[in-house]
């Protein structure tokens, strides 16, 4: 089992940047592919980005592609989401997740087994 704790959210003006972190407990962090999801009020949870166990490959939703970078440091059991050129529509609670299914990564909430509590990102116009 793994526990996930996000940090780095906050209030930022449109066009600004934020770096989210997700720290994992446990000794098997490198056995999980990892992802970031977000949920805005009144909307369903949506995929943001994912990264494979090794960190070599990453995948992004079209809505953040080119503006965001997911990365991981297996030695620190941490993943990151660097978000640039933020827009008001990026406002949401951002959660990280860890998955262990047979695939290399996942883009659906059901692909993940463990979730953090989330961190609020608010982008003002």
C-alpha positions in Angstrom: 0.0 0.0 0.0 1.1 3.6 -0.6 0.0 6.9 0.8 0.2 10.0 -1.3 0.4 13.6 -0.1 0.1 16.6 -2.5 1.5 20.0 -2.0 2.2 23.2 -4.0 -1.3 24.4 -4.9 -2.4 27.9 -4.4 -3.8 31.1 -6.0 -2.0 32.4 -9.1 -2.8 34.9 -11.8 -3.5 33.8 -15.3 -0.3 33.3 -17.2 1.5 32.3 -14.0 3.1 29.0 -13.0 2.8 26.5 -10.2 4.7 23.3 -9.4 2.8 20.6 -7.7 4.5 17.8 -5.7 3.2 14.4 -4.6 5.2 12.6 -2.0 4.6 8.8 -1.6 5.2 6.6 1.4 6.4 3.0 1.1 9.4 1.3 -0.4 7.9 0.3 -3.7 7.3 3.7 -5.3 9.1 2.7 -8.5 6.7 -0.2 -9.1 3.8 2.3 -9.6 3.0 4.3 -12.7 1.7 7.7 -11.5 -0.8 10.3 -12.7 -2.3 13.6 -12.0 -6.0 14.2 -12.2 -8.1 17.3 -11.5 -11.7 18.0 -10.6 -13.4 21.3 -10.9 -16.7 22.1 -9.0 -19.6 20.5 -10.7 -17.4 18.5 -13.1 -16.1 15.0 -13.3 -12.6 14.1 -12.4 -10.4 14.4 -15.5 -7.0 13.1 -16.5 -4.2 15.6 -16.6 -0.9 13.7 -17.0 0.7 10.4 -16.4 4.2 9.0 -16.2 5.6 5.5 -16.5 7.4 3.7 -13.7 10.8 4.5 -15.0 9.9 8.1 -15.8 11.0 7.8 -19.4 7.6 8.3 -20.9 4.9 10.8 -20.1 1.4 11.5 -21.4 -0.8 14.6 -21.3 -4.4 15.6 -21.7 -4.8 17.9 -24.7 -6.0 20.7 -22.4 -2.5 20.9 -20.7 -0.2 19.6 -23.4 2.6 22.0 -24.1 2.0 23.9 -20.8 2.6 21.2 -18.3 5.4 18.7 -17.5 5.1 15.7 -15.3 8.3 14.2 -13.8 9.3 11.8 -11.0 12.2 11.2 -8.7 12.1 7.6 -7.7 14.9 8.2 -5.1 12.7 10.7 -3.4 9.4 8.8 -4.0 8.0 12.0 -5.4 6.3 13.1 -8.6 5.9 16.7 -9.8 3.6 18.6 -12.1 5.0 21.8 -13.5 2.2 24.0 -14.9 2.9 27.1 -16.9 0.8 29.6 -18.7 -2.1 28.8 -16.3 -5.6 29.7 -17.3 -8.7 30.3 -15.2 -10.1 27.0 -16.6 -7.2 25.2 -14.9 -8.8 26.0 -11.6 -9.6 22.7 -9.8 -8.5 20.3 -7.1 -5.5 18.4 -8.3 -4.9 14.9 -7.1 -2.1 12.5 -7.7 -2.6 8.7 -8.0 -0.6 5.5 -8.1 -1.5 2.6 -10.3 -0.3 -1.1 -10.5 -2.4 -2.5 -13.4 -0.6 -4.4 -16.2 -0.3 -1.3 -18.4 2.6 1.2 -18.6 0.3 4.0 -17.5 -3.3 5.0 -17.2 -5.6 7.8 -18.2 -8.7 6.8 -16.4 -9.4 7.1 -12.7 -10.2 3.3 -12.6 -6.6 2.6 -13.7 -5.3 3.8 -10.4 -5.3 2.2 -7.0 -4.3 4.9 -4.6 -5.1 8.6 -4.4 -3.9 11.6 -2.5 -6.3 14.0 -0.8 -5.8 16.7 -3.4 -4.5 20.3 -3.5 -6.4 23.3 -4.7 -5.2 25.3 -7.6 -7.0 28.6 -8.3 -6.2 30.7 -11.3 -7.6 34.2 -11.3 -8.3 36.2 -14.5 
